[in-house]
Amino acid sequence: MSFNNLGLSPSLLQAVLDTGYTTPTPIQAQAIPAILTGKDVMAAAQTGTGKTAGFTLPLLQLLGGKQPVKSNHTRALILTPTRELAAQIQESIETYGKHEKLKSVVVFGGVNINPQQMALRKGCDILVATPGRLLDLYQQNAVKFQDIEVLILDEADRMLDMGFIRDIRKILGLLPKQRQNLMFSATFSDEIRTLAKTICHQPVEIDVAPRNSTVELITQQYYPVSKDKKIALLGKLLQDTKEQVLVFSRTKHGANALVKKLAGYDVEAAAIHGNKSQAQRTAALLAFRKGSTPVLVATDIAARGIDVSGVSHVFNFEMPNVPEQYVHRIGRTARAGASGSAISFCAEDERPYLRDIEKVTRQKITVLPLPADFHQRANALKAIRVTTIGADPAPREERSRAERGPARPRATHAARPTSPYAPRGRGPRRGGRGGGGGGTGGGRSQASA
């Protein structure tokens, strides 16, 4: 099947052709015709199989040829959990909609809200938003929902995981009842299906892969390694890898620490997580896409929306404690039909997580033996001390007097005041207006004496 058989307009077909794609993916082949009929759709597909184009292309066609949108209004709303995913969707809209006379706006938190208000003032055909920022803009009368014809929830499962369900319900209560609803996600949990029943009306269900399955082109392996040896193993493997690599850390602090430690192994890396400003996250992602930063260390939340075709390896520095997160993590490689490798580091206390992952994905993960001389090398190999990353100084007893510098002068203390009226502490004043005797006895001010 080709894109010509999906009912897309000539201008959209030309935009697809310009990207180099000729054959739709399974999710695109099923979702695009269903959306064009105007029906509600629930679609689940593996990460990296083209879900974004699966709803972007038909949406552009549905909105084409209509009257200009009114000020502060929009016709289609796309809700997504993260800034990176919102930016990715906006990029897809611009790529496929370059021949269409449609306007799109993307809004998310972490940046100045004023330019977003200005952009919405002129109205837009498609609004891509994260839930929190959208509600902020609505409360400031910057956006109106009366004309919305299409609602799209992308990565709905992640929005629930991140606690957006209350915001989503608020937004749903503000939208017109008559609209087309589309839900796209890599996985559909029972909670998502329950939510879908309150949103979608007799939806067309599309499931092009078994629930929580992984892409067959991904080679999945793990190393049994203790926590204290993980950084040495990661450093060695990254030194031997010359391609783009994505490393997952469970926490923001852990991601920052990994970047610093990897620098000691001459591995250049950048971190991306929720505590980074939007400018920092955008710069790190851009450098990773261009290849100037070969290693990107990310948390689960920030990783949604990282769509870089050249990622050859995904490393799980810590095993995810939620099996579905494993599916999303490794889906960052083997995108658009390419092959990839997913390597996990599993400590003894993380084995229950490994068993849960294998149970959910219904796939056995291959164990890799540690290099023959790894333990000896790990004990001998010390990260290069780089002062710019805050290397710890040697213990005091191991440093010479010259290294420690001159002895610090012994502190001296002023004699206690002998005047009964002098302040004795920092407690509340209890005297008159002229100053206080701060003692427990109340004292008198010198002026009143």
N, C-alpha and C positions, 0 to 999 in steps of 0.2 A: 504494500500500500504506500502511496505517496501523499504529500500534503494536498495535492490537487484533488484528491477524492474526499476531502473533509468538509467541503462547502465554504472554504475561505475565499474572500474577495481577491481579485488580481493584485491589488496594492499590498495586501498582507502576504500573499504568496511571494511577491517580489522581495519583501522585507525578510522573509524566511530564507529565500534563496541567497540573499546577500550575506547571511550569516554562515552559509556553507552547508546547512542542513538540507537533506533531500528526503529522508524517510522519518516519519513520526515515530516516537516511542510508543509502547503499548498504552501508557496512560493518556498520551495525547490523542492517539487514534480513537480511543473510546470517549474521552471527556469532551473534546472539541465539538463533535456532532451533537452530543447530549445537551451541552450548554446552549448551543445555537437554537435548539428547539424552545428555549425559554423555561425549561423545567428545573426544579431544584436538583442539586447533585451532591452526593457524598462520595468522595474519591480517596482511596488509600493506595499508595505506591511507595516503593522503596526510595530512600533518599538518593538523589542524583539521577533520577530517571526523567526529568523534564516536567515536573508538576507545575512550575511557575509559568512556562509557556503554555501549558495545558489549559490554564484559565485566562492568561493574558491575551492570547490571540482571539478567542471567541468574544471576550469582553470588548475588545477594540472594535470588532465588527458589529456587535449589538448596539454600541453607542454612536456609531457613525451616522452622518447624515441628518442629525437632529438640530433643533434650534439652539442658539448659543445659551449657555447656562447663565443663570442669574447671579448677581453679586452674593458672595458668601455661601452659595449653594453648591452642591455636588450631585452627580447622578449615580456614581458607583463608589462604594466604600470597601476598602481592603484592610482588614485588621490583621496585624502580625505581632508576634511577641517581642522582637528585638529590633534595635536600630539597624544592625547589619542586614537583617532580612528585609526590612523595609527599604533600605537603599538598594538591595539587589532587585527587588520587585520593581522599583522605580526605573532602574537601569533596563530591565526587561521591557517595560512599557515604552521607554524611549527608543529602544532598539527596534521593536516590532511595529511601533506606531509612528515611525519617522515619515511615512507617507500619508498619515491620517491627520485631519484637522481637529485634533483633540488635545486638551490640556490636562496635564496631571500634576499633582502636588504631593510631596511626601513630608510628613510631620512626625517628629519623635522628640523625646526628652533629652536632656543633657546639653542642649544648645539654646541660644537666645530665641524666645518665643515671638519677638516682634517681627522679624522677617517672614515667619510663617503666617502671622496675621495679615501682613501686607499681601502675601501671595494669595491667600484665600479671599481677600476683599474683591478680587476680580472674578471669583468663581472658578470652578474646575470641573472637568468631566469625570476624572478619577482622583480619588483621595486615598493615599496609602498612609496608614497611621498605626502607631502603637496606642493601646487603650488609654493609658494615663494621660498622655499629651492631648489626645483627642477630647477627653472630658474637660481638660483645662481650657482648651480653645472654645468648646461649647459654652462653658460657664462665662466666658468673656464675650459671648455673642459673635465670635469670629467665624463660626460655621453653623449652617442650618441644614436639617436633615429631611425637610418636607419633600424634596424632589428625588430622593434616592430610589433607584430602580433595581439595583443589584447590590447584595451584600456578600462579601467573600471573607471567610475565616481561613487563614493559612496557618499551618502548624497549630491547629486548635489544641492538640494534646499538650503542647508545650505551654500554651497560655494558661491552661488549667494548672499545670505543674508549678508555674510561676505565681499562682495566686491571683490571676486576672479574672476569675469567674465572676466576682462581684461587679467589676467594671464592665465586663461584657454584658451582664444582665441589665445594667443601667443603660448602656448604649442601645440594646435591643428594645428597651422600653421607649426610647425616643424616636425610633425609626417608623416609617409607614408600614402598615400591616401588609399591604400589597407590594410585594417585591420578590425578586428571584434570589434564592439563597444557595450559596456554593460553599462546601467545606472540603478542604484539601489538607492531607496530612500524611506523614510517613507511616504513622501507626494510628489505629483507632481502638482506644481502650473502651471498657464498658461505660466509664464516666462520659466519654465523648459521645458514645451512641445515645446515652440518656439525654445529653444536652441537645444532640441533633434532633431528637424527637420534639423538642420545644421550639426549634427553629425551622426545620425543613418540613415541607408538606409533600408527602408521597414522593420522596426523592428517588432519583435514579442512583443506585448503589454500584460503584465501580471499585473492584478490588483486583488489581492486576498481579498481586503477589500475596502469598500467605501472610497472615498477620505476624508482625514483628520479625519478618524474614530479613536476611541480608543479601546483598548483591553477590551473585555467584562468582563474579570476577575478582572478588576480594579474597586474598589468601590470609587466613586467620591463624595466628600462632601466639604462644605465650612462653615467657621465661619464668620458671620458679626461682625467685630471687628474694633475699631478705631485704628489708626496707633500707638498711644502712649501706647496701651494695647497689641500690638502684641507680643512683646518680653516676657511679663509676661505669655501670653497664650502659646507661644512656649516652654518656659522654663518648665511650668507645664506639658504639653503633653509629652515632651521628658523625663522628670523625671519618667513618668509612662510607658515609652516604653523601653523595654529591647532588642529590635532587631535593625538591621542596618537601618539607616534613612538617606535619602538624602534631604537636604534643599536647595531651590533655592532662590538666591538673584539676583536682577536685575543688580546690579553694583559690581565692584571689591571692592570698598571701603565699600559697604554695607556688602559684604561677610566677610571681615576682622573684621568689627565692630560686626557682629553677633557672630563670634567665641569668641571674648573677652567678650561680654555680657553673652553668654551662660556659660562661665566659672564661672560666678558669681552665676549660678544656679546649680553648680556642674555637669555640662554636658560637657564632653570632646568632642571637635569637632576640625576639621581641615578645612582649606579653600583651594579651588583650583580654580584658574582663570588665565587670560592671563598675569598678572604682576608677577606671580610666576615663578621662574626658572624651567627648565625642571626637574632638580634633585628634587626640592621641590614638584612639581606636581606628579612625579613618587612615591616619598616616601609617600605622603599623600594618594594616590590611593592604594598603596600596604598595608599601615596600615589599610585602610578601608576594603579592600578585606579580610585581615586576621582577622578583627574584633577587633583589638587592639584600633582602633579609631571608635567608634560606629556611629558617626555623621559626615557627610561630607557636607560642605556648598559650593555650586558651582554656578557659573554664567552659562548662557545658552551656551556660546561658549565652555567653558571648559567641559561641561557635555557630549558633543557628544563623544561617545566612552567609557563611563562608563558602563561597562557590568558586573555587580555584581549580581549573582543570588539570594543572600540573602537579597536584599533590600525589606523590608516589607512595608515601608511608604515613600511617597514623599510629602514634605511640600512645598507649594508655599508661601513663606513669603510675597512676593508681587505678585499681579496678573500680569501675562505677558500681555504686551500691544499688542502683536501679537498673534492671536489665534493659529496659527500653532505651536508656541513655547510651548503652553500648551500641545499639543499632544506629542511633543518630550520629554517634561519634565516628564510627568507622565508615559511615556513609559520606564522609568528607573526601574520601578517596574513591577511585574507580568510577569517576563521573563521566557522563556522556559516552558510555561504552568502553572506556579505558579500563585497564587492569590496575590493581593496587594491592597494598599489603597493610594489614593491621596487626600490630605487635603489642602485646600487653605484658606488663610486669606484675606478677602475682606473688605476694608474700604469703606466708603460711596462714595468717589470720584473714586473708582475702579469698581463700579457697571457697568459702560458701558463696561469695559473689560470683565466682567463676562457674560454680555448679548451677546457680540460678540463671546465668546468661545462657549456658548450654541448654538448659531446660526450656527457656522461653524461645530461643532461636531454633531449637531442635537441630542443633548442629554441634558436632564435637570440635573443639579447638585444639589444634595440634600443639604438643609440648615441644619446646626447643631446648636442647642441652646447652648449658653455659659453655663458653669457650674453655678449652682444656686448661689454660693457664690463667683463667679469669680471676680466681681468688687470690693468687699470688700477685697478679698485676693490680688488682683492686686495692690490696693492702699497701703496695709499693707506690702506686700512682697517686700523686697529690696534685690537686688543682693548682694551676699557676696563680701565685698571689698577685692580684691586681688591685692597687690601692684605690682605683676609681670605683670599684664595686664594693668597697668597705671591707677589705680582708681583715680578719681578726688579728690583733697583735699577739705576739707570743706571751705566755704567762709571765707574770712579773718576776717570779723566781728564776726564770730561764733567761732573763735579759740582764746584760751587764749594767753597771752604774752609768757608763757613758750613754748606753742606749736609753736608759730610763730618764736621763737628764738630771739636772741638779736637784738636790733634796728640797722639798717644799718647806718654807718657813713654818715654824710652829705657830699656831694661832694664839693670839693674845686676846684677853678679855678686859674690858674696861671695869674699873672698880664700881661696886654698887653705890648708887647715890646715897649720901648721908642725910640729905634734907628730907624731913618727913612729908614735905609737900611735893617732892619730885615724883613724876609718873613712875609706876612700878610695873607696868605691863601694858598689854594691848587690849585689855578688857573694856567694857563700856564705861564711859565717864559717869561719875555719880555726884560730882561737885556742881558748883554754880557755873555761870556762863563763861567765866574767865579761864577755864581749863579744869582738868579733873585730877583727882587723886585716884589712880587706877587700882588701889589696893582693895582687899576684901572688906576692909572696915569702912569704906565709904569715903573717908578723907574730906578735905575741904579744898576749895580752889584758893590759890595764893591771893587772888584779889579780894576774896571775901574775908580772908584772915586779917 
